[in-house]
Amino acid sequence: MTLPCHWYECDTRCIAVHQQPASLIELCLSRGIDSHRLLRGTSLFLEDVAQATTQISPSQFLVLIDNAQRLLAADDSSFLFGQRLLPGHHGAASQALALANNLQQALELLGELRALLSPLLSPRLLLDEQHAYLYWLDSCGLGEQRRFLLEANMTAVVAMSRRLGGEHLPWQFHFRQAAPRQIEQYWVHLGEDLHFNRPYDLLRLPRECLTRPWPQTVQSTAQVACQQARQQLQALGVQASLLDTLQRWLLRHVRQAPNLEHAAAALAMSPATLKRKLHKHGTSYQEQHDQIRLLVALYLYQLKGYSNDEVASHLRFHDATNFRRSFKRWTGLAPSALRQLLGN
Amino acid sequence: MPNLLRHHRLKLTALLLAANLGLLLHLAAGDLKAMAEWVWLDLIGEGGSALLALAWLGLILKSRPAGRVTNLLAIGLGCVFFSWWVDLLDEFIQIPDAITWDHWLESAPMPLGLLLLTYGLYHWHHEQLAISAQMEKRERLFREHRLFDKLTPLGGADYLRRQLELSLAQSSREQQPLSLVVIDIDDFDSINQRYGHAEGDRVLQAVTQQMLLNLRHQDLLCRLAGDRFVVLLSNTGETLARTLATELAQSIAHLAHKSRQHGERLFLSATTATVMALQESPENLLQRLNLALAKAKQPLALSA
């Protein structure tokens, strides 16, 4: 049951500097930010940025983002960065995205190539009869930069769909955070259909928008680009972060109510090591497990129409009361209240 | 701005020489006091004042381009510093009673310095009025540079919200209508894509200038976010606001902006929407404005 060791951690050097970090650095330099102050604490030099071989770790990238945000001191930094992200400058991976047949294929590619295209925040596509959902999970212990990255990544997806599809799509945005002070930035860069204080961070779209053909696709070239992108991912040597790997494993085994020992065994490490590694990412097994159970519960409620009892038994709770208590701890709301909130 | 201090090298050298000269004169004429004789309170008071005067001088020189007003302020502050400096020297060096020039050295520069400083500040006031005239249509009643967007530069959404609060109160007090116009550049993202983000920034700056030229002097233009601008129109009803909105859209369509790299003409267009304020909060009004814009953009999205 062990998983292959193809993950990266917050201190693994796996992000090519000349890709996403370079976009951010370029944005800052174009706004007259001093490069020394921008790179302070990242152990990077401006000369390294142009080198195709330089790689930095998620932690270093987060320091860079923190510096950039502080020095730019503007409300639109994350959105401007996001506009530059996709299809981006990732060689074959970007080309594969740009040549995708439709949005669905692009989003599936984005998920598959997430270690290249979205290394800090992992996207996951979910479909039901009416809607497509793209939800985002913290895959590197983002801490305070979480909001910046969410704004950037959501902007990136929306901007990509508009550029490649040539139309504005009726995106709906759900955020865990409360409504921000700079709501105007959300209006302009994302759209009007914004929902805050939700139990998840996701984008929602009517399902038929996913399969409308994109104009610029060239079937054969697209296939070659996809192959090359997969080789690119293989050359990177990692496919997802440790947290991401754990989250996906939890999703698959949520019905067995796995504990830390099970997860550690699946990841081929001792429970103490897993605990230490999770601590390094600013999280805990409990938190990760709760987050996944909440997502599954919401999925069962909203998409499958399960009742409280059914969800409780699916997630191996002793009884519905116990489950309700846990649910309230996860979201601050009872299941019924949350269902009402999400019902509209 | 590149280091402005370099333009003031002469002034700073003169001040350094004068301070040195004062020190040498004192050393030549008097005797050093023993540490037991030092009055610490005076030392801190006079030394601190001298340091502060020096800091003010530094800030003034660093923030202002060279010119008449800057010279007046700098010489005034220089005199003030010198006077406090000589005062401080007294605390360390005992001058014999027979010598009187040290009193002159200590007391004469201060009133002279303060006079020059006052004269300089008076002219600064006039200069500021001249500069404020250039800020017409960009700011009103209060100034807060931290609320200004660095690119265009116009007031941002927070600045607009504060202005709205004031204007809403005023309009309900005076029973005058208040309208808002929102202007959103069409397909701005594709300009960024085709010509680069730097060109996109230049388009925003050009459009800002263009709109400022088309506004009345009492109007206030703010940058809401990205490529979306809002004009606050006091004492303006909805019909007039619509006319102004149309004029703004036309002026943007006629702006023949050329890209920097190839001098190519960029064809711009903008969508506008208008709302008139009711009895409501700024938040609510902005929300309504935004929905009005979304509606105005709708047919465009469908036809694209």
Interface residues (C-beta under 8 A of the other chain):
Chain A: L27 S30 R31 A74 D75 D76 F79 L80 Q83 R84 A159 R162 R163 G166 E167 H168 R181 Q182 E184 Q185 W187 V188 H189 E192
Chain B: D149 K150 L151 G156 A157 D158 D184 D189 S190 N192 Q193 H197 A198 D201 L224 A225 G226 D227 R228 L286 N290 L291 A294 K297 A301 A304
